[in-house]
Amino acid sequence: MDSDESMESFIHDLPIDIQHHIYMKVLEVRKPKKVLSNELKLDIESYPLLPCIVDNYKIMFNGQDHLGWVENAMINTMNDHHSIGIGGIYLNIHQDLRNAFPNLTDDDIESILLEGSHIKRLWLYMPPKKRIGLYLESMEFVW
């Protein structure tokens, strides 16, 4: 007989009111201290989608400059699919992009986005619903 079975038989031999008290205490201890918000759950569930999106873009563009296309899609999605402009002129930069680059002006954000890759930073600050939307868009083009 292992310790779990001996504990169960010990509790089973106790008076019913004490058994009930033990049961209620166990339920209390097992109850989550803090329930996650739906937004936080979505954030946790959507965060690991980036590698799949990258793979889908790699398939779409035969591996050529696919990371650039992923970043462009992320910027477009974070900017609510508003036209960013021709020749790098950024108009109406959405708050999601401003959150990714705090304390910078729109002009600074424009030049930073033109300079290099910021996929990880953009992904970190992309709202979960937009991450899922980008994932679904990438799936449409693959299938």
C-alpha positions in Angstrom: 0.0 0.0 0.0 1.5 3.3 -1.0 1.2 6.6 0.8 -1.7 7.9 -1.4 -3.8 4.9 -0.7 -3.0 5.0 3.0 -4.0 8.7 3.1 -7.2 8.0 1.3 -8.1 5.1 3.7 -7.2 7.3 6.7 -9.5 10.1 5.4 -12.2 7.6 4.6 -12.2 6.4 8.2 -12.7 9.9 9.5 -16.2 11.3 10.5 -18.1 12.6 7.5 -18.0 16.3 8.6 -14.2 16.2 8.9 -14.1 14.5 5.4 -16.2 17.3 4.0 -14.0 19.9 5.7 -10.9 18.3 4.1 -12.6 18.2 0.7 -13.5 21.9 0.9 -9.9 22.8 1.9 -8.5 20.8 -1.0 -10.9 22.6 -3.4 -9.8 26.0 -1.9 -6.1 25.2 -2.4 -6.6 23.9 -5.9 -8.6 27.0 -7.0 -6.5 29.3 -9.2 -5.3 32.4 -7.4 -5.9 34.5 -10.4 -7.9 33.7 -13.5 -6.2 34.8 -16.7 -8.1 37.4 -18.8 -9.2 36.5 -22.3 -6.7 38.9 -23.7 -3.8 37.3 -21.8 -5.0 33.8 -22.9 -5.1 35.0 -26.5 -1.6 36.5 -26.1 -0.2 33.2 -24.7 -1.9 31.1 -27.4 -1.0 33.4 -30.4 2.7 34.0 -29.5 4.0 30.7 -30.9 2.4 31.3 -34.3 5.3 33.3 -35.7 7.4 30.3 -37.0 4.4 28.9 -38.8 3.8 32.3 -40.4 7.5 32.5 -41.5 7.3 29.0 -42.9 4.1 30.0 -44.9 5.8 33.0 -46.3 8.8 31.0 -47.2 6.6 28.6 -49.2 4.8 31.6 -50.9 8.0 33.3 -52.0 10.1 30.2 -52.6 12.4 31.3 -49.7 13.4 34.5 -51.5 13.3 37.5 -49.2 10.5 35.9 -47.2 11.5 37.5 -44.0 11.1 41.0 -45.6 7.7 40.0 -46.7 6.8 38.8 -43.2 7.9 42.1 -41.7 6.0 44.1 -44.3 2.9 42.0 -43.6 3.4 42.6 -39.8 3.7 46.4 -40.3 0.6 46.4 -42.6 -1.4 44.3 -40.1 -0.3 46.5 -37.1 -1.2 49.6 -39.1 -4.7 48.2 -39.7 -4.1 47.6 -43.4 -4.0 51.4 -44.1 -1.7 52.3 -46.9 1.6 53.3 -45.5 2.6 55.2 -48.6 5.0 55.0 -51.6 8.7 55.4 -51.1 8.6 54.9 -47.4 6.3 57.8 -46.6 4.4 56.6 -43.5 1.0 58.1 -43.0 -1.3 57.6 -40.0 0.9 55.4 -38.0 -1.3 53.2 -35.8 -0.9 53.1 -32.0 0.2 49.5 -32.2 3.3 50.6 -34.1 3.9 53.4 -31.6 3.7 50.9 -28.7 6.4 48.9 -30.4 8.7 52.0 -30.5 7.8 54.0 -27.4 9.1 57.6 -27.0 9.8 57.9 -30.8 8.1 60.3 -33.2 6.3 59.0 -36.3 9.3 60.2 -38.3 11.7 58.2 -36.1 9.4 55.1 -36.4 9.4 55.5 -40.2 13.2 55.6 -40.4 13.7 52.7 -38.0 11.3 50.5 -40.0 13.2 51.4 -43.2 16.6 50.6 -41.6 16.5 47.0 -40.7 14.6 44.0 -39.5 12.4 44.4 -36.4 10.3 41.2 -36.7 10.8 40.1 -33.1 9.9 43.5 -31.7 6.9 43.9 -33.9 5.7 40.4 -33.0 6.1 41.1 -29.3 4.0 44.2 -29.5 1.4 43.0 -32.1 -2.0 42.5 -30.4 -3.0 38.9 -30.2 -6.1 39.3 -32.5 -3.8 40.8 -35.2 -1.3 37.9 -34.7 -4.1 35.4 -35.3 -5.3 37.5 -38.3 -1.9 37.5 -39.8 -1.6 33.7 -39.3 -4.9 33.1 -41.0 -3.9 35.4 -43.9 -0.7 33.5 -44.3 -2.6 30.2 -44.3 -4.9 31.4 -47.1 -2.1 31.9 -49.5 -0.5 28.5 -48.8 -3.6 26.4 -49.2 
